[in-house]
Amino acid sequence: MLASAGLIGAAPGAGARADEAGARPVHIIEVKGRIDAIVANFVARSLGAAQAADAEVVVVQLDSPGALIDRQRVDELVFRVAHSSVPVTVWIGPTGARAFGGAARLVEAAAYSGMAPKTRTGRVAGVPGTLGPDEARQRGLVDTVAPTIGEFLAELDGKQVGGRELDTARVVTTPDGKTQTHAAGEVQFGKLPLTERLLHATASPSVAYLLLIVGLAMIVFEFFSVGIGLAGATGAVLLALSAYGLAALPTRPLGLGLVGLGMFGFAVDVQAGAPRAWTGIGTVSLLVGSWRLFGDGIGIPWLTMLVLVVGVVLLMVSGLPSMVRSRFSTPTIGRESMIGAMGEARTAVDPEGTVALRGGLWRARTNRATPIGEGDPVRVVAIDGLLLEVEPEEGGAKDAGH
């Protein structure tokens, strides 16, 4: 069967009988989501494969809110569809699908087109708004309204399309006297390979945004851990995946910069051990950056944005400090015993930096009047949240008798 009930099927042996009759194969390709470079290349490859196989017709099952490629690439794709040696048809479906902008131009270029009920098309030259199936057919934008792709294929049978009379369906009489419509030849389905499908998915604004925010949050967490662990590696992978989506989408540098500033602001107060001014700066920057992240009318759903922003704020204000504190803290007696202990500055502490103490790395702070150089010995004089208050081995308050 082509799919679920209502679609044209291939009865046992029907393919063999069709081949004997000389019926060519029918190629159906799925185009879903925004048309980016990956989808454009996939369509071009699929048309080439259909031509090599001498297919009867190519049916593009289309559900796309528009194109991310530039106008020249769209023009090239439209030209391929319009001038293919194998007739190319487009069916906007299933129910709820749409074809806007550059995707609507593929519908116009097709040799024959149809729409499923409750689908929309438009937002293209001459049609600034969107139209339903009946309106689009009345205006000549599509040729038919077909609830399923099987019925669309059945309607193609006998049509003069692309200079040939199409042979796409057979009416078969069953033993009980009923008639069924089956595909005339072999039906071959095509969709993006798994790796390309994964990259294409990142070109969705919500997915690219989600990968960006979660990846940055994991990098911030890893910044406060010892060494490079699972969180850092996972965050790097997520950021790498988001990079394709951000590159394909009309990403605004200002919005991306504000998102980065927001995460930096949270990191500053996580280091301090308590929410302060930077938490407020981070929250506002993250919210505004998320709102202004994409241009050309592409936006992130408000619910998605608010859920992620609220989640990040809760993580940075409560969750992350607790995890970091749990990871680095010692029992009360152990913490008290650290006061007076000696360590080594791994970075310059002027007035803040990192010190090595008892086999771990700690964030440290010293008096501005007594900066500590990298590699110098330090003495712990107090503990403030996640920070160690330190002083030089010599010349500090203890040596001064204070």
C-alpha positions as CSV (number, residue, x, y, z in Angstrom):
1,M,0.0,0.0,0.0
2,L,1.1,3.6,-0.5
3,A,0.0,4.5,2.9
4,S,-3.1,4.3,5.1
5,A,-6.7,3.8,4.1
6,G,-7.8,5.9,1.1
7,L,-4.5,5.7,-0.7
8,I,-3.9,3.8,-3.9
9,G,-2.5,0.3,-3.2
10,A,-0.7,-2.3,-5.1
11,A,-2.5,-5.6,-5.0
12,P,-0.5,-8.8,-4.9
13,G,0.9,-9.3,-8.4
14,A,-0.3,-5.9,-9.6
15,G,3.3,-4.6,-10.0
16,A,4.2,-7.5,-12.2
17,R,1.2,-7.1,-14.4
18,A,1.9,-3.3,-14.7
19,D,5.5,-4.0,-15.6
20,E,4.3,-6.4,-18.3
21,A,2.1,-3.6,-19.6
22,G,5.0,-1.3,-19.8
23,A,3.9,1.1,-16.9
24,R,6.7,3.3,-15.7
25,P,7.4,3.8,-12.0
26,V,5.9,6.7,-10.0
27,H,8.3,8.6,-7.7
28,I,6.9,10.3,-4.6
29,I,9.3,12.6,-2.7
30,E,8.5,14.2,0.7
31,V,9.4,17.9,1.1
32,K,8.7,19.0,4.7
33,G,9.9,22.0,6.6
34,R,11.6,25.1,5.3
35,I,13.4,24.7,2.0
36,D,17.1,25.0,2.8
37,A,20.2,24.0,0.8
38,I,19.8,20.4,2.0
39,V,16.2,20.2,0.7
40,A,17.0,21.9,-2.5
41,N,19.8,19.5,-3.2
42,F,17.6,16.5,-2.3
43,V,14.9,17.7,-4.8
44,A,17.5,18.1,-7.5
45,R,18.9,14.6,-6.8
46,S,15.4,13.1,-6.8
47,L,14.5,14.7,-10.2
48,G,17.8,13.3,-11.6
49,A,17.0,9.8,-10.3
50,A,13.5,10.0,-11.7
51,Q,14.9,10.9,-15.1
52,A,17.5,8.1,-15.0
53,A,14.7,5.6,-14.1
54,D,12.4,7.0,-16.9
55,A,9.7,7.5,-14.3
56,E,6.1,8.1,-15.3
57,V,5.8,11.1,-13.0
58,V,7.3,12.7,-9.9
59,V,4.9,13.7,-7.1
60,V,6.2,16.2,-4.5
61,Q,4.3,15.8,-1.3
62,L,4.8,19.4,0.1
63,D,4.4,20.9,3.5
64,S,6.6,24.0,3.9
65,P,6.3,27.5,5.4
66,G,8.8,28.9,2.9
67,A,12.4,28.9,1.6
68,L,15.6,29.8,3.5
69,I,17.8,29.7,0.3
70,D,18.3,33.0,-1.6
71,R,16.1,34.0,-4.6
72,Q,18.7,32.7,-7.1
73,R,18.6,29.2,-5.6
74,V,14.8,29.3,-5.5
75,D,14.8,30.3,-9.2
76,E,17.1,27.5,-10.1
77,L,14.9,25.0,-8.2
78,V,11.8,26.3,-9.9
79,F,13.5,26.0,-13.3
80,R,14.4,22.4,-12.6
81,V,10.8,21.6,-11.7
82,A,9.3,23.4,-14.6
83,H,11.7,21.9,-17.2
84,S,12.1,18.4,-16.0
85,S,11.9,15.7,-18.7
86,V,9.8,13.7,-16.2
87,P,6.5,15.6,-15.4
88,V,6.7,17.0,-11.9
89,T,3.4,17.4,-9.9
90,V,2.9,18.8,-6.4
91,W,0.4,17.8,-3.8
92,I,0.1,20.0,-0.7
93,G,-0.7,17.6,2.1
94,P,-1.7,16.0,4.3
95,T,-4.4,18.0,6.0
96,G,-3.0,21.0,7.8
97,A,0.0,21.4,5.5
98,R,1.0,24.6,3.9
99,A,3.1,26.0,1.0
100,F,4.1,29.6,1.4
101,G,6.6,31.9,-0.3
102,G,9.3,29.9,-2.1
103,A,7.4,26.7,-1.6
104,A,4.4,28.2,-3.3
105,R,6.5,28.9,-6.3
106,L,7.1,25.2,-6.7
107,V,3.4,24.7,-6.8
108,E,3.1,27.3,-9.6
109,A,6.0,25.6,-11.5
110,A,4.5,22.1,-11.3
111,A,2.9,20.6,-14.4
112,Y,-0.1,19.6,-12.2
113,S,-0.9,20.4,-8.6
114,G,-3.4,19.7,-5.9
115,M,-4.2,20.4,-2.3
116,A,-5.7,18.4,0.6
117,P,-8.6,19.9,2.6
118,K,-7.7,22.4,5.3
119,T,-4.3,23.3,3.7
120,R,-3.1,26.7,2.8
121,T,-0.9,28.3,0.1
122,G,0.2,31.8,-0.9
123,R,2.5,34.6,0.4
124,V,3.9,34.8,-3.1
125,A,3.8,37.4,-5.9
126,G,0.2,38.1,-6.8
127,V,-1.1,36.3,-3.6
128,P,0.1,38.3,-0.6
129,G,-2.2,36.4,1.8
130,T,-3.0,32.7,2.1
131,L,-5.7,30.7,0.3
132,G,-7.5,27.5,1.1
133,P,-8.0,24.7,-1.5
134,D,-11.3,25.9,-3.0
135,E,-10.0,29.5,-3.3
136,A,-6.7,28.4,-4.8
137,R,-8.5,26.2,-7.4
138,Q,-10.9,29.0,-8.4
139,R,-7.9,31.4,-8.9
140,G,-6.1,28.7,-11.0
141,L,-3.2,28.3,-8.5
142,V,-3.9,24.5,-8.2
143,D,-5.7,22.1,-10.5
144,T,-7.6,19.9,-8.0
145,V,-8.5,19.2,-4.4
146,A,-7.6,15.7,-3.3
147,P,-7.9,14.5,0.3
148,T,-5.1,11.9,0.0
149,I,-2.1,11.4,-2.2
150,G,-3.6,8.2,-3.5
151,E,-6.6,10.1,-4.8
152,F,-4.3,12.7,-6.3
153,L,-2.5,9.9,-8.2
154,A,-5.8,8.5,-9.4
155,E,-6.7,11.9,-10.8
156,L,-3.4,12.1,-12.6
157,D,-4.3,8.9,-14.6
158,G,-5.1,9.8,-18.2
159,K,-4.2,13.5,-17.8
160,Q,-2.0,15.2,-20.5
161,V,0.8,16.4,-18.3
162,G,4.2,17.6,-19.5
163,G,3.5,16.4,-23.1
164,R,2.5,12.9,-22.2
165,E,-0.7,11.1,-21.2
166,L,0.0,9.8,-17.7
167,D,-0.6,6.1,-16.7
168,T,-0.7,6.1,-12.9
169,A,-3.7,3.9,-11.9
170,R,-5.5,0.6,-12.6
171,V,-9.0,-0.3,-11.7
172,V,-9.0,-3.9,-10.4
173,T,-12.1,-6.0,-9.8
174,T,-11.9,-8.2,-6.7
175,P,-13.4,-11.7,-6.5
176,D,-16.5,-10.3,-4.6
177,G,-17.3,-8.0,-7.5
178,K,-16.0,-4.8,-5.9
179,T,-13.6,-2.5,-7.7
180,Q,-10.4,-1.1,-6.3
181,T,-7.9,1.5,-7.7
182,H,-4.3,0.5,-7.6
183,A,-1.0,2.0,-8.8
184,A,-0.3,1.2,-12.4
185,G,3.4,0.8,-11.8
186,E,5.9,0.5,-9.0
187,V,5.6,3.4,-6.5
188,Q,8.9,4.5,-5.0
189,F,9.1,6.8,-2.0
190,G,11.9,9.2,-1.3
191,K,12.8,11.3,1.8
192,L,15.9,12.9,3.2
193,P,18.6,10.4,4.5
194,L,18.9,10.3,8.3
195,T,22.0,12.5,8.6
196,E,20.5,15.2,6.2
197,R,17.2,14.9,8.0
198,L,18.9,15.7,11.3
199,L,20.7,18.7,9.9
200,H,17.5,19.9,8.2
201,A,15.6,19.7,11.5
202,T,18.0,22.2,13.1
203,A,16.9,24.7,10.5
204,S,13.7,25.0,12.4
205,P,13.7,28.2,14.5
206,S,12.5,26.5,17.6
207,V,15.0,23.6,17.3
208,A,18.0,25.9,16.5
209,Y,17.0,28.1,19.5
210,L,16.6,25.1,21.8
211,L,20.0,23.7,20.8
212,L,21.6,27.1,21.3
213,I,20.2,27.7,24.8
214,V,20.7,24.2,26.1
215,G,24.2,24.0,24.7
216,L,25.3,27.4,26.2
217,A,23.8,26.3,29.6
218,M,25.8,23.1,29.6
219,I,29.0,25.0,28.7
220,V,28.3,27.4,31.6
221,F,27.9,24.4,34.0
222,E,31.1,22.8,32.7
223,F,33.0,26.1,33.3
224,F,32.5,25.6,37.0
225,S,33.5,21.9,37.0
226,V,37.0,20.4,37.2
227,G,38.2,19.5,33.7
228,I,36.1,18.8,30.6
229,G,33.4,16.3,31.2
230,L,30.1,15.1,29.8
231,A,28.3,18.4,30.2
232,G,30.9,20.2,28.2
233,A,31.1,17.6,25.4
234,T,27.3,17.5,25.1
235,G,27.1,21.3,25.1
236,A,29.7,21.5,22.3
237,V,27.8,18.9,20.2
238,L,24.5,20.9,20.7
239,L,26.2,24.1,19.8
240,A,27.7,22.5,16.7
241,L,24.3,21.3,15.6
242,S,22.7,24.7,16.3
243,A,25.4,26.4,14.1
244,Y,23.9,24.9,10.9
245,G,20.4,26.0,11.8
246,L,21.6,29.5,12.8
247,A,23.6,29.7,9.5
248,A,20.6,28.6,7.4
249,L,18.1,30.9,9.2
250,P,18.2,34.7,9.0
251,T,19.9,35.0,12.4
252,R,20.5,38.6,13.6
253,P,24.0,39.2,15.1
254,L,22.5,41.5,17.7
255,G,20.1,38.9,18.9
256,L,22.8,36.3,19.1
257,G,25.1,38.6,20.9
258,L,22.4,39.5,23.5
259,V,21.8,35.7,24.1
260,G,25.5,35.3,24.7
261,L,25.6,38.3,27.0
262,G,22.6,36.9,29.0
263,M,24.4,33.6,29.6
264,F,27.6,35.4,30.6
265,G,25.6,37.5,33.1
266,F,24.2,34.4,34.7
267,A,27.7,32.9,34.8
268,V,29.0,35.9,36.7
269,D,26.5,35.5,39.5
270,V,26.8,31.7,39.6
271,Q,30.5,32.3,40.3
272,A,29.6,34.9,43.0
273,G,27.3,32.3,44.6
274,A,24.2,34.4,44.8
275,P,21.9,36.3,42.3
276,R,22.9,39.9,42.0
277,A,22.8,42.6,39.4
278,W,24.2,40.4,36.6
279,T,21.2,38.0,37.0
280,G,18.8,40.8,36.1
281,I,21.1,41.9,33.2
282,G,21.2,38.3,32.0
283,T,17.5,37.8,32.2
284,V,16.7,40.9,30.2
285,S,19.4,40.2,27.7
286,L,18.3,36.6,27.2
287,L,14.7,37.6,26.7
288,V,15.4,40.5,24.3
289,G,18.0,38.4,22.4
290,S,15.5,35.5,22.0
291,W,12.9,37.9,20.7
292,R,15.3,39.5,18.2
293,L,17.2,36.4,17.3
294,F,15.7,35.9,13.8
295,G,14.7,38.3,11.0
296,D,12.5,38.1,7.8
297,G,9.4,37.5,9.8
298,I,10.7,34.3,11.3
299,G,10.1,34.1,15.0
300,I,10.2,31.7,18.0
301,P,6.8,30.8,19.5
302,W,6.2,32.8,22.6
303,L,5.5,29.7,24.7
304,T,8.8,28.0,23.6
305,M,10.7,31.2,24.4
306,L,9.1,31.8,27.8
307,V,9.6,28.2,28.9
308,L,13.3,28.2,28.0
309,V,14.0,31.6,29.5
310,V,12.2,30.8,32.7
311,G,14.0,27.4,32.8
312,V,17.4,29.0,32.3
313,V,16.7,31.6,35.1
314,L,15.6,28.9,37.5
315,L,18.7,26.8,36.6
316,M,21.1,29.7,37.0
317,V,19.5,31.1,40.2
318,S,18.8,27.9,42.0
319,G,19.7,24.7,40.3
320,L,23.2,25.3,39.1
321,P,24.5,27.0,42.2
322,S,23.2,24.0,44.2
323,M,24.8,21.5,41.9
324,V,28.1,23.4,41.9
325,R,28.0,23.8,45.7
326,S,27.3,20.1,46.1
327,R,30.1,19.2,43.7
328,F,32.8,21.3,45.3
329,S,31.7,21.7,48.9
330,T,33.1,19.7,51.7
331,P,31.5,18.8,55.1
332,T,31.4,21.7,57.6
333,I,34.3,20.4,59.6
334,G,36.3,20.0,56.3
335,R,35.4,23.6,55.3
336,E,36.6,25.0,58.6
337,S,39.8,23.1,58.3
338,M,40.5,24.7,55.0
339,I,41.0,28.1,56.7
340,G,44.7,28.6,57.0
341,A,45.5,25.8,54.5
342,M,48.0,26.6,51.8
343,G,47.5,26.2,48.1
344,E,48.8,27.5,44.7
345,A,47.4,30.1,42.4
346,R,46.7,28.5,39.0
347,T,45.9,31.9,37.5
348,A,46.6,35.4,38.7
349,V,44.3,36.3,41.5
350,D,43.8,40.1,41.0
351,P,41.3,40.3,42.7
352,E,39.7,37.0,41.5
353,G,41.2,33.9,39.9
354,T,41.6,30.2,40.4
355,V,43.7,28.3,43.0
356,A,44.5,24.6,43.5
357,L,43.9,23.3,46.9
358,R,43.6,19.7,48.2
359,G,43.5,18.2,44.7
360,G,40.7,20.5,43.4
361,L,40.4,23.8,41.6
362,W,38.6,26.7,43.4
363,R,37.5,30.2,42.5
364,A,39.4,32.6,44.8
365,R,39.4,36.2,45.7
366,T,42.0,38.4,47.4
367,N,42.3,42.0,48.6
368,R,43.1,44.4,45.7
369,A,46.1,45.6,47.7
370,T,47.7,42.2,47.8
371,P,47.4,40.7,44.2
372,I,48.7,37.2,43.8
373,G,50.7,36.1,40.7
374,E,50.2,32.8,38.8
375,G,52.1,30.0,40.6
376,D,52.5,31.9,43.9
377,P,51.6,30.1,47.1
378,V,48.3,31.3,48.8
379,R,46.7,31.0,52.2
380,V,43.0,30.6,52.8
381,V,41.6,33.1,55.2
382,A,37.9,32.7,54.8
383,I,35.1,31.0,52.7
384,D,32.4,33.0,51.1
385,G,29.8,30.8,49.3
386,L,31.7,29.1,46.5
387,L,34.6,31.5,46.7
388,L,37.8,31.1,48.8
389,E,39.1,34.3,50.4
390,V,42.9,34.0,50.0
391,E,46.1,36.1,50.7
392,P,49.7,35.7,49.7
393,E,51.9,33.4,51.8
394,E,53.9,36.4,52.8
395,G,52.7,40.0,53.3
396,G,49.1,39.1,54.1
397,A,47.1,40.1,57.1
398,K,48.2,37.0,59.1
399,D,51.9,37.9,58.7
400,A,51.1,41.5,59.6
401,G,49.5,40.4,62.9
402,H,46.0,41.6,62.0
